[in-house]
């Protein structure tokens, strides 16, 4: 998937949150489950960190090797051809820079957006890192400031 296609998928995913229909996201764990969900008519998919880890032979909780998670996500994106949001748990990194690398790599794998299970403080750090990767950090700071007034 090239950058233009990925940007289009991200915009489609964002617009699905604005429509009249409730957005339902089935949780794919491998390429075959993604194909089943697409065939069933879903127009967006989420990955499941536990399902991906277990399908790779590892426990949930960032136990699966990161490279394998990225590769599995890329396969899901490739066969789905609809927006895919990737659950990357706590970000697969101990430092903000390490999490930023993980976010960059999962985006490179084709995920339209990424999610993680974490604290609000860490989520905000990750959001700033994502915006930095996308070159929109200033936009996020301005938006937060505008909404806090």
ZILINVEN-V294943 format. One line per field, one symbol per residue. ss: DSSP state (2 for helix, 1 for strand, 0 for the rest). phi: phi as a letter, one per 20 degrees, with the letter a starting at -180 (. if undefined). burial: I if it has 16 or more other ideal C-beta (glycine too) atoms within 10 Angstrom, else O. A space follows every 10 residues. Layout:
ss->???
phi->???
burial->???
This chain:
ss->0022222222 2222220000 0000011100 2222222220 0001111022 2222200000 0000022222 2222222222 0011111000 0000022222 2222222200 0011100002 2222222222 2222002222 222222220
phi->.egfffffff fffffffdff efeddfdedb ffffffffff ofdacdedgf ffgffencff nmefgggfff ffffffffef lcgcddedle olaecgffff fffgfffffo ffaccbeaff ffffgfffff fffemcgfff gffffffee
burial->IOOOOIOOII OOIOOIOOOO OOOOIOIIII IOIIOOIIOO OIIIIIIIII IIIIIIOIOI OIOIOIOOII OIIIIIIOII OIIIIIIIII IIIOOOOOII IIIOIIIOII IIIIIIOIOO OOOOIIOIII IIOOOOOOOI OOOOOOOOO
